[in-house]
Amino acid sequence: MNAEPQDLKDELMRTDEEFHSLAARHHELEDRLHELTAKHYLSQPEQLEEVTLKKRKLQLKDRMEDILRRRRDTQAQG
């Protein structure tokens, strides 16, 4: 049963354009956050960017979870 959520994510990556786009954007933000956290010192603009990226990343994840939840609910009804 542990594989089911990952299977559903994989299916959505292949079949749902919005989910795929959200996941790709989430990954891009994650990469940029890694670049920022690798620095020893962040300038004021970089600190602001880091906070903004974290918020945007969370918004994307929430939207992806909404899509997953809707799909699970649809499958449970069907």
Distance bins in CASP14 RR format, pairs under 12 A and 6 or more apart:
PFRMAT RR
TARGET T0000
AUTHOR 0000-0000-0000
RMODE 2
METHOD distances of the structure
MODEL  1
1 7 0 0 0 0 0 1 0 0 0 0 0
1 8 0 0 0 0 0 1 0 0 0 0 0
2 8 0 0 0 0 0 1 0 0 0 0 0
3 9 0 0 0 0 0 1 0 0 0 0 0
3 10 0 0 0 0 1 0 0 0 0 0 0
3 11 0 0 0 0 0 1 0 0 0 0 0
4 10 0 0 0 0 0 1 0 0 0 0 0
4 11 0 0 0 0 0 1 0 0 0 0 0
4 68 0 0 0 0 0 1 0 0 0 0 0
4 71 0 0 0 0 0 1 0 0 0 0 0
4 72 0 0 0 0 1 0 0 0 0 0 0
4 75 0 0 0 0 1 0 0 0 0 0 0
4 76 0 0 0 0 0 1 0 0 0 0 0
5 11 0 0 0 0 0 1 0 0 0 0 0
5 12 0 0 0 0 0 1 0 0 0 0 0
5 64 0 0 0 0 0 1 0 0 0 0 0
5 65 0 0 0 0 0 1 0 0 0 0 0
5 68 1 0 0 1 0 0 0 0 0 0 0
5 69 0 0 0 0 0 1 0 0 0 0 0
5 71 0 0 0 0 0 1 0 0 0 0 0
5 72 0 0 0 0 1 0 0 0 0 0 0
6 12 0 0 0 0 0 1 0 0 0 0 0
6 13 0 0 0 0 0 1 0 0 0 0 0
6 68 0 0 0 0 0 1 0 0 0 0 0
7 13 0 0 0 0 0 1 0 0 0 0 0
7 14 0 0 0 0 0 1 0 0 0 0 0
7 68 0 0 0 0 0 1 0 0 0 0 0
7 71 0 0 0 0 0 1 0 0 0 0 0
7 72 0 0 0 0 0 1 0 0 0 0 0
7 75 0 0 0 0 0 1 0 0 0 0 0
8 14 0 0 0 0 0 1 0 0 0 0 0
8 15 0 0 0 0 0 1 0 0 0 0 0
8 16 0 0 0 0 0 1 0 0 0 0 0
8 19 0 0 0 0 1 0 0 0 0 0 0
8 64 0 0 0 0 0 1 0 0 0 0 0
8 65 0 0 0 0 0 1 0 0 0 0 0
8 67 0 0 0 0 1 0 0 0 0 0 0
8 68 1 0 0 1 0 0 0 0 0 0 0
8 69 0 0 0 0 0 1 0 0 0 0 0
8 70 0 0 0 0 0 1 0 0 0 0 0
8 71 1 0 0 1 0 0 0 0 0 0 0
8 72 1 0 0 1 0 0 0 0 0 0 0
8 73 0 0 0 0 0 1 0 0 0 0 0
8 74 0 0 0 0 0 1 0 0 0 0 0
8 75 0 0 0 0 1 0 0 0 0 0 0
8 76 0 0 0 0 0 1 0 0 0 0 0
9 15 0 0 0 0 0 1 0 0 0 0 0
9 16 0 0 0 0 0 1 0 0 0 0 0
9 19 0 0 0 0 1 0 0 0 0 0 0
9 20 0 0 0 0 0 1 0 0 0 0 0
9 22 0 0 0 0 0 1 0 0 0 0 0
9 23 0 0 0 0 1 0 0 0 0 0 0
9 26 0 0 0 0 0 1 0 0 0 0 0
9 61 0 0 0 0 0 1 0 0 0 0 0
9 64 0 0 0 0 1 0 0 0 0 0 0
9 65 0 0 0 0 0 1 0 0 0 0 0
9 67 0 0 0 0 1 0 0 0 0 0 0
9 68 1 0 0 1 0 0 0 0 0 0 0
9 71 0 0 0 0 1 0 0 0 0 0 0
9 72 0 0 0 0 0 1 0 0 0 0 0
10 16 0 0 0 0 0 1 0 0 0 0 0
10 19 0 0 0 0 0 1 0 0 0 0 0
10 20 0 0 0 0 0 1 0 0 0 0 0
10 23 0 0 0 0 0 1 0 0 0 0 0
10 68 0 0 0 0 0 1 0 0 0 0 0
11 19 0 0 0 0 1 0 0 0 0 0 0
11 20 0 0 0 0 0 1 0 0 0 0 0
11 67 0 0 0 0 0 1 0 0 0 0 0
11 68 0 0 0 0 0 1 0 0 0 0 0
11 71 0 0 0 0 1 0 0 0 0 0 0
11 72 0 0 0 0 0 1 0 0 0 0 0
11 75 0 0 0 0 0 1 0 0 0 0 0
12 18 0 0 0 0 1 0 0 0 0 0 0
12 19 1 0 1 0 0 0 0 0 0 0 0
12 20 1 0 0 1 0 0 0 0 0 0 0
12 21 0 0 0 0 0 1 0 0 0 0 0
12 22 0 0 0 0 1 0 0 0 0 0 0
12 23 0 0 0 0 1 0 0 0 0 0 0
12 63 0 0 0 0 0 1 0 0 0 0 0
12 64 0 0 0 0 1 0 0 0 0 0 0
12 65 0 0 0 0 0 1 0 0 0 0 0
12 66 0 0 0 0 0 1 0 0 0 0 0
12 67 1 0 0 1 0 0 0 0 0 0 0
12 68 1 0 0 1 0 0 0 0 0 0 0
12 69 0 0 0 0 0 1 0 0 0 0 0
12 70 0 0 0 0 0 1 0 0 0 0 0
12 71 1 0 0 1 0 0 0 0 0 0 0
12 72 0 0 0 0 0 1 0 0 0 0 0
12 74 0 0 0 0 0 1 0 0 0 0 0
12 75 0 0 0 0 0 1 0 0 0 0 0
13 19 1 0 0 1 0 0 0 0 0 0 0
13 20 1 0 1 0 0 0 0 0 0 0 0
13 21 0 0 0 0 0 1 0 0 0 0 0
13 22 0 0 0 0 0 1 0 0 0 0 0
13 23 1 0 0 1 0 0 0 0 0 0 0
13 24 0 0 0 0 1 0 0 0 0 0 0
13 26 0 0 0 0 0 1 0 0 0 0 0
13 27 0 0 0 0 0 1 0 0 0 0 0
13 64 0 0 0 0 0 1 0 0 0 0 0
13 67 0 0 0 0 0 1 0 0 0 0 0
13 68 0 0 0 0 0 1 0 0 0 0 0
13 71 0 0 0 0 0 1 0 0 0 0 0
14 20 1 0 0 1 0 0 0 0 0 0 0
14 23 0 0 0 0 0 1 0 0 0 0 0
15 67 0 0 0 0 0 1 0 0 0 0 0
15 71 0 0 0 0 1 0 0 0 0 0 0
16 22 0 0 0 0 1 0 0 0 0 0 0
16 23 0 0 0 0 1 0 0 0 0 0 0
16 63 0 0 0 0 0 1 0 0 0 0 0
16 64 0 0 0 0 1 0 0 0 0 0 0
16 66 0 0 0 0 0 1 0 0 0 0 0
16 67 1 0 0 1 0 0 0 0 0 0 0
16 68 0 0 0 0 1 0 0 0 0 0 0
16 70 0 0 0 0 0 1 0 0 0 0 0
16 71 1 0 0 1 0 0 0 0 0 0 0
16 74 0 0 0 0 0 1 0 0 0 0 0
17 23 0 0 0 0 0 1 0 0 0 0 0
17 24 0 0 0 0 0 1 0 0 0 0 0
17 67 0 0 0 0 0 1 0 0 0 0 0
18 24 0 0 0 0 0 1 0 0 0 0 0
18 25 0 0 0 0 0 1 0 0 0 0 0
18 60 0 0 0 0 0 1 0 0 0 0 0
18 63 0 0 0 0 1 0 0 0 0 0 0
18 64 0 0 0 0 1 0 0 0 0 0 0
18 66 0 0 0 0 0 1 0 0 0 0 0
18 67 1 0 0 1 0 0 0 0 0 0 0
18 68 0 0 0 0 0 1 0 0 0 0 0
18 70 0 0 0 0 0 1 0 0 0 0 0
18 71 0 0 0 0 0 1 0 0 0 0 0
19 25 0 0 0 0 0 1 0 0 0 0 0
19 26 0 0 0 0 0 1 0 0 0 0 0
19 60 0 0 0 0 0 1 0 0 0 0 0
19 61 0 0 0 0 0 1 0 0 0 0 0
19 63 0 0 0 0 1 0 0 0 0 0 0
19 64 1 0 0 1 0 0 0 0 0 0 0
19 65 0 0 0 0 0 1 0 0 0 0 0
19 66 0 0 0 0 1 0 0 0 0 0 0
19 67 1 0 1 0 0 0 0 0 0 0 0
19 68 0 0 0 0 1 0 0 0 0 0 0
19 69 0 0 0 0 0 1 0 0 0 0 0
19 70 0 0 0 0 0 1 0 0 0 0 0
19 71 0 0 0 0 1 0 0 0 0 0 0
20 26 0 0 0 0 0 1 0 0 0 0 0
20 27 0 0 0 0 0 1 0 0 0 0 0
20 64 0 0 0 0 0 1 0 0 0 0 0
20 67 0 0 0 0 0 1 0 0 0 0 0
21 27 0 0 0 0 0 1 0 0 0 0 0
21 28 0 0 0 0 0 1 0 0 0 0 0
21 60 0 0 0 0 1 0 0 0 0 0 0
21 63 0 0 0 0 0 1 0 0 0 0 0
21 64 0 0 0 0 0 1 0 0 0 0 0
21 67 0 0 0 0 0 1 0 0 0 0 0
22 28 0 0 0 0 0 1 0 0 0 0 0
22 29 0 0 0 0 0 1 0 0 0 0 0
22 56 0 0 0 0 0 1 0 0 0 0 0
22 57 0 0 0 0 0 1 0 0 0 0 0
22 59 0 0 0 0 1 0 0 0 0 0 0
22 60 1 0 1 0 0 0 0 0 0 0 0
22 61 0 0 0 0 1 0 0 0 0 0 0
22 62 0 0 0 0 1 0 0 0 0 0 0
22 63 1 0 1 0 0 0 0 0 0 0 0
22 64 1 0 1 0 0 0 0 0 0 0 0
22 65 0 0 0 0 0 1 0 0 0 0 0
22 66 0 0 0 0 1 0 0 0 0 0 0
22 67 1 0 0 1 0 0 0 0 0 0 0
22 68 0 0 0 0 0 1 0 0 0 0 0
23 29 0 0 0 0 0 1 0 0 0 0 0
23 30 0 0 0 0 0 1 0 0 0 0 0
23 57 0 0 0 0 0 1 0 0 0 0 0
23 60 0 0 0 0 1 0 0 0 0 0 0
23 61 0 0 0 0 1 0 0 0 0 0 0
23 63 0 0 0 0 0 1 0 0 0 0 0
23 64 1 0 0 1 0 0 0 0 0 0 0
23 65 0 0 0 0 0 1 0 0 0 0 0
23 67 0 0 0 0 1 0 0 0 0 0 0
23 68 0 0 0 0 0 1 0 0 0 0 0
24 30 0 0 0 0 0 1 0 0 0 0 0
24 31 0 0 0 0 0 1 0 0 0 0 0
24 60 0 0 0 0 1 0 0 0 0 0 0
24 64 0 0 0 0 0 1 0 0 0 0 0
25 31 0 0 0 0 0 1 0 0 0 0 0
25 32 0 0 0 0 0 1 0 0 0 0 0
25 53 0 0 0 0 0 1 0 0 0 0 0
25 56 0 0 0 0 1 0 0 0 0 0 0
25 57 0 0 0 0 1 0 0 0 0 0 0
25 59 0 0 0 0 0 1 0 0 0 0 0
25 60 1 0 1 0 0 0 0 0 0 0 0
25 61 0 0 0 0 0 1 0 0 0 0 0
25 63 0 0 0 0 1 0 0 0 0 0 0
25 64 0 0 0 0 1 0 0 0 0 0 0
26 32 0 0 0 0 0 1 0 0 0 0 0
26 33 0 0 0 0 0 1 0 0 0 0 0
26 53 0 0 0 0 0 1 0 0 0 0 0
26 54 0 0 0 0 0 1 0 0 0 0 0
26 56 0 0 0 0 1 0 0 0 0 0 0
26 57 1 0 1 0 0 0 0 0 0 0 0
26 58 0 0 0 0 1 0 0 0 0 0 0
26 59 0 0 0 0 1 0 0 0 0 0 0
26 60 1 0 1 0 0 0 0 0 0 0 0
26 61 1 0 0 1 0 0 0 0 0 0 0
26 62 0 0 0 0 0 1 0 0 0 0 0
26 63 0 0 0 0 1 0 0 0 0 0 0
26 64 1 0 0 1 0 0 0 0 0 0 0
26 65 0 0 0 0 0 1 0 0 0 0 0
27 33 0 0 0 0 0 1 0 0 0 0 0
27 34 0 0 0 0 0 1 0 0 0 0 0
27 57 0 0 0 0 1 0 0 0 0 0 0
27 60 0 0 0 0 1 0 0 0 0 0 0
27 61 0 0 0 0 0 1 0 0 0 0 0
27 64 0 0 0 0 0 1 0 0 0 0 0
28 34 0 0 0 0 0 1 0 0 0 0 0
28 35 0 0 0 0 0 1 0 0 0 0 0
28 53 0 0 0 0 1 0 0 0 0 0 0
28 56 0 0 0 0 0 1 0 0 0 0 0
28 57 0 0 0 0 1 0 0 0 0 0 0
28 60 0 0 0 0 1 0 0 0 0 0 0
29 35 0 0 0 0 0 1 0 0 0 0 0
29 36 0 0 0 0 0 1 0 0 0 0 0
29 49 0 0 0 0 0 1 0 0 0 0 0
29 50 0 0 0 0 0 1 0 0 0 0 0
29 52 0 0 0 0 1 0 0 0 0 0 0
29 53 1 0 1 0 0 0 0 0 0 0 0
29 54 0 0 0 0 1 0 0 0 0 0 0
29 55 0 0 0 0 1 0 0 0 0 0 0
29 56 1 0 1 0 0 0 0 0 0 0 0
29 57 1 0 1 0 0 0 0 0 0 0 0
29 58 0 0 0 0 1 0 0 0 0 0 0
29 59 0 0 0 0 1 0 0 0 0 0 0
29 60 1 0 0 1 0 0 0 0 0 0 0
29 61 0 0 0 0 1 0 0 0 0 0 0
30 36 0 0 0 0 0 1 0 0 0 0 0
30 37 0 0 0 0 0 1 0 0 0 0 0
30 53 0 0 0 0 1 0 0 0 0 0 0
30 54 0 0 0 0 0 1 0 0 0 0 0
30 56 0 0 0 0 0 1 0 0 0 0 0
30 57 1 0 0 1 0 0 0 0 0 0 0
30 58 0 0 0 0 0 1 0 0 0 0 0
30 60 0 0 0 0 1 0 0 0 0 0 0
30 61 0 0 0 0 0 1 0 0 0 0 0
31 37 0 0 0 0 0 1 0 0 0 0 0
31 38 0 0 0 0 0 1 0 0 0 0 0
31 53 0 0 0 0 0 1 0 0 0 0 0
31 57 0 0 0 0 0 1 0 0 0 0 0
32 38 0 0 0 0 0 1 0 0 0 0 0
32 39 0 0 0 0 0 1 0 0 0 0 0
32 46 0 0 0 0 0 1 0 0 0 0 0
32 49 1 0 0 1 0 0 0 0 0 0 0
32 50 0 0 0 0 1 0 0 0 0 0 0
32 52 0 0 0 0 0 1 0 0 0 0 0
32 53 1 0 1 0 0 0 0 0 0 0 0
32 54 0 0 0 0 0 1 0 0 0 0 0
32 56 0 0 0 0 0 1 0 0 0 0 0
32 57 0 0 0 0 1 0 0 0 0 0 0
33 39 0 0 0 0 0 1 0 0 0 0 0
33 42 0 0 0 0 0 1 0 0 0 0 0
33 46 0 0 0 0 0 1 0 0 0 0 0
33 49 0 0 0 0 1 0 0 0 0 0 0
33 50 1 0 0 1 0 0 0 0 0 0 0
33 51 0 0 0 0 0 1 0 0 0 0 0
33 52 0 0 0 0 0 1 0 0 0 0 0
33 53 1 0 1 0 0 0 0 0 0 0 0
33 54 1 0 0 1 0 0 0 0 0 0 0
33 55 0 0 0 0 0 1 0 0 0 0 0
33 56 0 0 0 0 0 1 0 0 0 0 0
33 57 1 0 0 1 0 0 0 0 0 0 0
33 58 0 0 0 0 0 1 0 0 0 0 0
34 50 0 0 0 0 0 1 0 0 0 0 0
34 53 0 0 0 0 0 1 0 0 0 0 0
34 57 0 0 0 0 0 1 0 0 0 0 0
35 42 0 0 0 0 0 1 0 0 0 0 0
35 46 0 0 0 0 1 0 0 0 0 0 0
35 49 0 0 0 0 0 1 0 0 0 0 0
35 50 0 0 0 0 1 0 0 0 0 0 0
35 53 0 0 0 0 0 1 0 0 0 0 0
36 42 1 0 0 1 0 0 0 0 0 0 0
36 43 0 0 0 0 0 1 0 0 0 0 0
36 45 0 0 0 0 0 1 0 0 0 0 0
36 46 1 0 1 0 0 0 0 0 0 0 0
36 47 0 0 0 0 1 0 0 0 0 0 0
36 48 0 0 0 0 0 1 0 0 0 0 0
36 49 1 0 0 1 0 0 0 0 0 0 0
36 50 1 0 1 0 0 0 0 0 0 0 0
36 51 0 0 0 0 0 1 0 0 0 0 0
36 52 0 0 0 0 0 1 0 0 0 0 0
36 53 1 0 0 1 0 0 0 0 0 0 0
36 54 0 0 0 0 1 0 0 0 0 0 0
37 46 0 0 0 0 0 1 0 0 0 0 0
37 47 0 0 0 0 0 1 0 0 0 0 0
37 49 0 0 0 0 0 1 0 0 0 0 0
37 50 1 0 0 1 0 0 0 0 0 0 0
37 53 0 0 0 0 0 1 0 0 0 0 0
37 54 0 0 0 0 0 1 0 0 0 0 0
38 46 0 0 0 0 0 1 0 0 0 0 0
38 50 0 0 0 0 0 1 0 0 0 0 0
39 46 1 0 0 1 0 0 0 0 0 0 0
39 47 0 0 0 0 0 1 0 0 0 0 0
39 49 0 0 0 0 0 1 0 0 0 0 0
39 50 0 0 0 0 1 0 0 0 0 0 0
40 46 0 0 0 0 0 1 0 0 0 0 0
41 47 0 0 0 0 1 0 0 0 0 0 0
42 48 0 0 0 0 1 0 0 0 0 0 0
42 49 0 0 0 0 1 0 0 0 0 0 0
42 50 1 0 0 1 0 0 0 0 0 0 0
42 51 0 0 0 0 0 1 0 0 0 0 0
42 53 0 0 0 0 0 1 0 0 0 0 0
43 49 0 0 0 0 1 0 0 0 0 0 0
43 50 0 0 0 0 0 1 0 0 0 0 0
44 50 0 0 0 0 0 1 0 0 0 0 0
44 51 0 0 0 0 0 1 0 0 0 0 0
45 51 0 0 0 0 0 1 0 0 0 0 0
45 52 0 0 0 0 0 1 0 0 0 0 0
46 52 0 0 0 0 0 1 0 0 0 0 0
46 53 0 0 0 0 0 1 0 0 0 0 0
47 53 0 0 0 0 0 1 0 0 0 0 0
47 54 0 0 0 0 0 1 0 0 0 0 0
48 54 0 0 0 0 0 1 0 0 0 0 0
48 55 0 0 0 0 0 1 0 0 0 0 0
49 55 0 0 0 0 0 1 0 0 0 0 0
49 56 0 0 0 0 0 1 0 0 0 0 0
50 56 0 0 0 0 0 1 0 0 0 0 0
50 57 0 0 0 0 0 1 0 0 0 0 0
51 57 0 0 0 0 0 1 0 0 0 0 0
51 58 0 0 0 0 0 1 0 0 0 0 0
52 58 0 0 0 0 0 1 0 0 0 0 0
52 59 0 0 0 0 0 1 0 0 0 0 0
53 59 0 0 0 0 0 1 0 0 0 0 0
53 60 0 0 0 0 0 1 0 0 0 0 0
54 60 0 0 0 0 0 1 0 0 0 0 0
54 61 0 0 0 0 0 1 0 0 0 0 0
55 61 0 0 0 0 0 1 0 0 0 0 0
55 62 0 0 0 0 0 1 0 0 0 0 0
56 62 0 0 0 0 0 1 0 0 0 0 0
56 63 0 0 0 0 0 1 0 0 0 0 0
57 63 0 0 0 0 0 1 0 0 0 0 0
57 64 0 0 0 0 0 1 0 0 0 0 0
58 64 0 0 0 0 0 1 0 0 0 0 0
58 65 0 0 0 0 0 1 0 0 0 0 0
59 65 0 0 0 0 0 1 0 0 0 0 0
59 66 0 0 0 0 0 1 0 0 0 0 0
60 66 0 0 0 0 0 1 0 0 0 0 0
60 67 0 0 0 0 0 1 0 0 0 0 0
61 67 0 0 0 0 0 1 0 0 0 0 0
61 68 0 0 0 0 0 1 0 0 0 0 0
62 68 0 0 0 0 0 1 0 0 0 0 0
62 69 0 0 0 0 0 1 0 0 0 0 0
63 69 0 0 0 0 0 1 0 0 0 0 0
63 70 0 0 0 0 0 1 0 0 0 0 0
64 70 0 0 0 0 0 1 0 0 0 0 0
64 71 0 0 0 0 0 1 0 0 0 0 0
65 71 0 0 0 0 0 1 0 0 0 0 0
65 72 0 0 0 0 0 1 0 0 0 0 0
66 72 0 0 0 0 0 1 0 0 0 0 0
66 73 0 0 0 0 0 1 0 0 0 0 0
67 73 0 0 0 0 0 1 0 0 0 0 0
67 74 0 0 0 0 0 1 0 0 0 0 0
68 74 0 0 0 0 0 1 0 0 0 0 0
68 75 0 0 0 0 0 1 0 0 0 0 0
69 75 0 0 0 0 0 1 0 0 0 0 0
69 76 0 0 0 0 0 1 0 0 0 0 0
70 76 0 0 0 0 0 1 0 0 0 0 0
70 77 0 0 0 0 0 1 0 0 0 0 0
71 77 0 0 0 0 0 1 0 0 0 0 0
71 78 0 0 0 0 0 1 0 0 0 0 0
72 78 0 0 0 0 0 1 0 0 0 0 0
END
